[in-house]
Amino acid sequence: MPNNKCTCGSIKTTEYLLLNYKEYRIECRKLFLKIKKELKIKIITLSILLYKKIGIKEILVFLKETSICTRNWHQERLKNREVEKEN
C-alpha cells in the first residue's frame, strides 16, 4: 500500500502538493507569479488555485506540465523508494 507521506515527512495533501511540494518548486513559482500578477496579490492560497478562474487555468497547466498525482507519477515514486531501500 502506498505511503501518503513525502520523503520530508509531510503528509501529501492537495494543499501540500500544490503549495509546498519542494520537488516542483520552480514550476510552482512560475504558476504563482502569473496568478499574483493578474490578481495583484502577494500570497497564493489553495482557494485561489481551486476557485478563481486564473487559478484553475494555471493549475491545469501546472498539472499537465508536472504530471503530478498521475498513475505514472505514483509508480515512479514507488520505484524510487524501492531503490532507496535497497541502497
Summary of the structure (lengths in Angstrom):
residues: 87
radius of gyration: 14.5
end to end distance: 20.9
largest distance: 48.1
contacts: 199
relative contact order: 0.12
helix: 69%
strand: 2%
